[in-house]
Amino acid sequence: MKKKFLHAKIHRASVSDANLNYAGSISIPVDIMEIAGIGEYEFVQVVNINNGLRFETYVIKGESGSKNICLNGAAARLAEVDDRIIIMAYCDLDPSEIENHKPTIIVMDETNTIIEKK
């Protein structure tokens, strides 16, 4: 039996844009995706710290170095620019993998600069 565990977390990122007219997803700069270990089109859960809303979507690549976190499509209605969010990706582990599993957690400041990596 596999169990679901946190794989990666981007903690306290700031929403810098919202594009209602895009088909869907969340755009994250490629360099931040790579550091967090989150892949393009990977399924993620997003939690809005400001209003408590939780939603699920997938990740698309944003411009490396831009620090632009953009909610697209319907998700654009679930946060305001400058809201702080938590982006989480999960993995399914076999019992033999659980003991050695450690998620990647990065903490952002209000400008989407990484201030801590765990």
C-alpha positions as CSV (number, residue, x, y, z in Angstrom):
1,M,0.0,0.0,0.0
2,K,1.3,3.4,-1.0
3,K,0.8,6.5,1.2
4,K,0.7,10.2,0.1
5,F,3.5,12.5,1.4
6,L,4.6,16.0,0.8
7,H,7.2,16.1,-1.9
8,A,7.9,19.8,-2.3
9,K,6.6,23.1,-0.8
10,I,7.0,26.7,-1.9
11,H,6.0,28.6,1.3
12,R,4.7,32.1,1.4
13,A,5.2,33.0,-2.2
14,S,3.5,36.3,-3.3
15,V,1.0,36.3,-6.1
16,S,2.3,38.8,-8.6
17,D,-0.2,38.4,-11.4
18,A,-3.5,36.8,-12.2
19,N,-4.6,36.0,-15.8
20,L,-8.3,35.1,-16.0
21,N,-8.1,34.6,-19.8
22,Y,-5.5,31.8,-19.7
23,A,-6.7,28.2,-19.9
24,G,-5.6,27.4,-16.4
25,S,-2.6,26.6,-14.1
26,I,-0.1,28.4,-12.0
27,S,3.1,29.9,-13.6
28,I,6.2,29.5,-11.5
29,P,9.7,30.7,-12.7
30,V,11.7,27.7,-14.0
31,D,14.6,28.4,-11.6
32,I,12.3,28.3,-8.5
33,M,10.6,25.1,-9.9
34,E,14.0,23.4,-10.2
35,I,15.1,24.3,-6.7
36,A,11.8,23.1,-5.3
37,G,11.9,19.9,-7.4
38,I,8.5,20.6,-9.0
39,G,8.1,19.7,-12.7
40,E,6.2,21.3,-15.5
41,Y,2.5,20.1,-15.6
42,E,2.9,18.6,-12.1
43,F,-0.3,18.6,-10.0
44,V,-0.1,20.9,-7.1
45,Q,-2.3,22.1,-4.3
46,V,-2.3,25.9,-3.6
47,V,-3.4,27.4,-0.3
48,N,-4.1,31.1,-0.1
49,I,-2.9,32.3,3.3
50,N,-4.8,35.6,3.0
51,N,-8.3,34.1,2.5
52,G,-7.9,30.4,3.4
53,L,-9.0,29.1,0.0
54,R,-7.4,25.9,-1.2
55,F,-7.4,24.7,-4.8
56,E,-5.7,22.3,-7.1
57,T,-4.1,23.0,-10.5
58,Y,-0.9,22.2,-12.5
59,V,2.3,24.0,-13.0
60,I,3.6,25.7,-16.1
61,K,7.0,27.2,-16.6
62,G,7.5,30.9,-16.0
63,E,10.4,33.0,-17.1
64,S,13.6,32.0,-15.2
65,G,14.7,34.8,-12.8
66,S,11.4,36.7,-13.1
67,K,10.0,35.9,-9.6
68,N,6.6,36.2,-11.2
69,I,4.0,33.8,-9.6
70,C,0.9,34.0,-11.8
71,L,-2.5,32.3,-11.3
72,N,-4.2,31.5,-14.6
73,G,-7.7,30.8,-15.6
74,A,-10.3,30.1,-12.9
75,A,-7.6,30.1,-10.2
76,A,-7.1,33.8,-11.0
77,R,-10.4,34.4,-9.1
78,L,-9.1,32.8,-5.9
79,A,-6.3,35.2,-5.0
80,E,-5.5,38.9,-5.3
81,V,-2.1,40.2,-6.4
82,D,0.2,40.3,-3.3
83,D,-1.7,37.5,-1.5
84,R,0.7,35.0,0.1
85,I,0.3,31.4,-1.0
86,I,1.7,28.0,-0.3
87,I,2.3,25.7,-3.2
88,M,2.5,22.0,-2.4
89,A,3.3,18.9,-4.5
90,Y,2.8,15.4,-3.3
91,C,4.2,11.9,-4.0
92,D,3.1,8.4,-3.3
93,L,5.6,6.3,-1.4
94,D,5.9,2.6,-0.7
95,P,6.4,1.7,3.0
96,S,10.1,1.0,2.3
97,E,10.6,4.6,1.0
98,I,8.9,6.5,3.9
99,E,11.7,6.4,6.5
100,N,14.3,8.1,4.1
101,H,11.8,10.6,2.5
102,K,12.4,14.2,3.1
103,P,10.5,16.9,1.2
104,T,12.1,20.0,-0.3
105,I,10.7,23.1,1.4
106,I,11.6,26.6,0.2
107,V,10.5,29.8,2.0
108,M,10.0,33.0,0.1
109,D,10.0,36.6,1.0
110,E,7.4,39.2,-0.3
111,T,9.5,39.6,-3.5
112,N,9.5,35.9,-4.2
113,T,13.2,35.6,-3.3
114,I,14.1,32.4,-1.6
115,I,15.2,33.1,2.0
116,E,15.4,29.5,3.2
117,K,15.7,26.0,1.8
118,K,15.0,23.0,4.0
